[in-house]
C-alpha cells in the first residue's frame, strides 16, 4: 500500500537529480512539511547540507548544483560573473588565477544563505553586491558540468572585471583578456555601457577597446555613453591618458 510519505518521496526524487540541492521553498512546493522532512532525514533519504538545504545521501554536490538551487528555488538574484564567467566562456588561457576563485555578483543589499557560504565547494567564494549594471542585461543560462546556471556574457563579464580593478582584478590581465574578445556584440556592449553607472568602468572599457582595436569597436555608439566630468585616478603614480581622463598602470600603457 502506497502511503502519502512514499508518494511525496517519489515526487522529491524526480527533482532531486545527482549533483543537485533542494531547499525549503522547493520542499514546500512539493507539499513536504517540516515533520515529513525530518522523517526523510531520520530515514536516510535526505542529508542536510546546512540549515535549509539538502541533498541525496552519498551524493557529491559541487558549486554548480548549489548555485542552481539558489537561482531557481530561492529567488536570490545571483550569477557567475567577472573572471569566472570569462573562464566558462573559454578565455581562461588569457589570465592566471593563483587560487580557484568563484566570482559571484548580486544586486545591492543581496545576501547569500549561510549553508551556501559555509560549505567548502573547493573554490574561494567572492561575492560582490553592486548595481553598476542593470540586473538582468547580458546574463544567460549556461550548462556547467551538466547543470544550468546563470552566467554573465563576455560583454558583461569584462565590465565586471573592470569594476573590481585594481583592488581585486589586475588591469594588465584584464587587457590581455580584452585582446581575445574579438566577437563581442556591439549592440549589447552599447546597451551595457549606456546603462552603466560607473564612470571608471566606462572609461576603462573604451580605453581598452580602442587600444585592442577590435573590429566591433567601430560599431559602438559612444555618443550614448556618458563618461562624466573630471579626472579619475585608477592607480597611484600611473600614466595619464588625456583622451579618457584616467591614470592607468605604466605596464598597461606600455602594452
C-alpha positions in Angstrom: 0.0 0.0 0.0 1.4 3.4 -1.1 1.4 6.0 1.6 1.4 9.7 1.3 5.1 9.7 2.5 6.1 7.4 -0.3 4.2 9.4 -2.9 5.9 12.6 -1.9 9.3 10.9 -1.6 9.0 9.7 -5.3 8.0 13.3 -6.2 11.1 14.6 -4.4 13.4 12.2 -6.1 12.1 13.3 -9.5 13.5 16.7 -8.9 16.5 15.8 -6.7 18.9 14.8 -9.5 22.5 13.8 -9.0 24.6 16.8 -8.0 21.6 19.0 -7.2 20.3 20.6 -4.0 16.8 21.0 -2.7 15.8 23.9 -0.5 12.9 24.6 1.8 10.9 26.6 -0.9 11.1 23.6 -3.2 10.1 21.2 -0.5 7.2 23.4 0.4 6.0 23.4 -3.2 6.1 19.6 -3.2 3.9 19.5 -0.1 6.7 18.2 2.1 6.1 19.6 5.7 8.7 20.1 8.3 7.7 16.9 10.1 7.9 14.9 6.8 11.3 16.5 6.0 12.6 15.3 9.5 11.2 11.8 8.8 13.1 11.7 5.5 16.3 12.8 7.2 15.9 10.3 10.0 15.2 7.6 7.5 18.3 8.4 5.5 16.5 9.6 2.3 17.9 13.1 2.7 21.1 14.6 4.1 21.4 18.2 5.3 24.0 20.5 3.7 23.2 23.1 6.3 20.1 24.8 7.5 17.5 24.9 4.7 19.4 22.9 2.1 19.5 19.1 1.4 21.0 16.6 -1.0 20.9 12.8 -1.6 23.0 10.9 1.0 26.3 10.0 -0.5 25.9 12.4 -3.4 28.8 14.7 -4.3 27.4 18.2 -4.8 29.6 20.9 -6.3 29.0 24.7 -6.5 27.1 24.4 -9.8 24.3 22.4 -8.1 24.2 24.7 -5.1 24.1 27.8 -7.2 21.4 26.4 -9.4 19.3 25.9 -6.2 19.9 29.5 -5.2 18.9 30.8 -8.6 15.9 28.5 -9.4 14.4 27.8 -5.9 15.1 30.6 -3.6 14.6 33.6 -5.8 18.0 35.1 -4.9 19.4 37.1 -7.8 23.0 35.9 -8.1 25.1 35.0 -11.1 28.6 33.9 -12.1 30.5 36.9 -13.3 33.8 38.5 -13.9 36.8 36.2 -14.4 34.8 33.1 -13.6 32.3 33.9 -16.4 35.1 34.5 -18.8 36.7 31.2 -17.8 33.4 29.4 -18.5 33.3 31.2 -22.0 36.7 29.8 -22.8 39.0 32.7 -22.1 41.0 31.3 -19.1 44.2 31.0 -21.2 44.4 34.8 -21.1 44.7 35.1 -17.4 46.2 33.3 -14.4 44.4 32.6 -11.1 46.6 31.9 -8.2 43.8 30.1 -6.4 40.5 28.8 -7.8 38.0 31.6 -7.1 34.3 31.8 -7.9 33.2 35.3 -8.7 29.5 35.9 -7.9 27.6 39.1 -8.4 24.2 40.2 -7.0 22.3 43.5 -6.7 22.9 45.7 -3.7 21.5 44.5 -0.4 21.6 40.9 -1.5 22.8 38.2 0.9 23.7 34.5 0.4 22.4 31.9 2.8 24.8 30.5 5.4 24.5 27.0 4.1 25.9 28.1 0.8 28.7 30.2 2.3 29.8 27.7 4.9 30.1 24.6 2.7 33.6 24.0 1.2 32.9 23.9 -2.6 36.6 23.6 -3.5 36.8 27.2 -4.6 37.2 30.5 -2.8 33.9 32.4 -2.9 34.0 36.1 -3.9 30.6 37.7 -3.7 30.2 41.2 -4.9 26.9 43.1 -4.4 26.6 46.0 -6.8 24.1 47.6 -9.1 26.5 49.4 -11.5 24.9 47.4 -14.4 21.2 46.5 -14.9 20.3 43.4 -13.0 19.5 41.1 -15.9 21.1 42.5 -19.0 23.9 40.4 -20.5 23.2 37.3 -18.4 22.3 34.0 -19.9 21.9 30.3 -18.9 24.9 28.0 -19.4 25.4 24.3 -18.7 28.4 23.7 -16.5 29.0 20.1 -15.7 25.5 19.3 -16.8 23.8 21.8 -14.5 22.2 25.0 -15.7 23.4 28.3 -14.1 23.1 32.0 -14.9 26.4 33.4 -16.2 27.4 36.8 -17.4 28.0 37.1 -21.2 31.6 38.1 -22.1 30.4 41.7 -22.7 29.1 42.0 -19.2 31.9 39.8 -17.6 34.7 42.0 -18.8 32.9 45.1 -17.4 32.6 43.3 -14.0 36.3 42.6 -14.1 37.0 46.3 -14.7 34.6 47.2 -11.8 36.7 45.1 -9.4 40.0 46.6 -10.7 42.5 47.4 -9.5 41.9 46.0 -6.0 40.6 42.6 -6.9 41.5 42.1 -10.6 44.7 43.1 -12.4 44.3 45.7 -15.1 47.0 44.2 -17.3 45.3 40.8 -17.1 42.0 42.5 -17.9 43.5 43.9 -21.1 45.1 40.6 -22.0 41.7 39.1 -21.8 40.3 42.1 -23.7 42.6 41.3 -26.6 40.9 38.0 -27.0 37.4 39.4 -27.1 37.1 39.6 -30.9 33.5 38.7 -31.1 31.7 41.0 -28.7 28.2 42.1 -29.8 28.2 45.9 -30.4 24.5 46.3 -29.6 24.9 44.6 -26.2 28.1 46.5 -25.4 26.4 49.8 -26.3 23.4 48.9 -24.1 25.5 47.9 -21.1 27.7 51.0 -21.4 24.8 53.4 -21.8 23.2 51.9 -18.6 26.4 51.5 -16.6 26.6 53.9 -13.7 30.4 53.5 -13.1 32.4 56.2 -14.9 35.6 54.2 -14.1 34.3 51.1 -15.9 33.1 53.1 -19.0 36.3 54.9 -19.4 38.5 51.8 -18.9 36.3 49.8 -21.3 36.5 52.3 -24.1 40.2 52.8 -23.5 40.9 49.1 -23.8 38.5 48.6 -26.7 40.3 51.4 -28.6 43.7 50.0 -27.7 42.8 46.4 -28.7 41.4 47.8 -32.0 38.8 45.1 -32.5 36.5 45.4 -35.5 33.4 45.6 -33.3 34.6 48.8 -31.6 33.7 50.9 -34.7 30.1 49.9 -34.2 29.8 51.1 -30.6 27.6 54.1 -30.3 29.9 56.1 -28.0 27.6 59.1 -28.2 25.2 57.2 -26.0 27.8 56.7 -23.3 28.1 59.4 -20.5 31.7 59.5 -19.5 31.2 62.1 -16.8 33.5 65.0 -16.0 36.9 65.4 -14.3 39.8 63.1 -14.0 39.8 59.6 -12.5 42.9 58.2 -10.8 42.6 54.5 -11.3 46.1 53.8 -9.9 48.6 55.9 -8.0 51.7 57.1 -9.9 50.1 55.9 -13.1 50.4 57.1 -16.7 47.8 59.8 -17.5 45.6 59.2 -20.6 44.2 62.6 -21.7 41.5 61.2 -24.0 39.7 59.3 -21.3 41.0 61.4 -18.3 42.3 58.4 -16.4 45.6 57.4 -14.8 46.5 53.8 -15.6 49.4 51.5 -14.6 52.6 52.1 -16.6 52.6 48.4 -17.5 49.2 48.7 -19.2 50.1 51.9 -21.0 53.2 50.3 -22.5 51.5 47.2 -23.8 
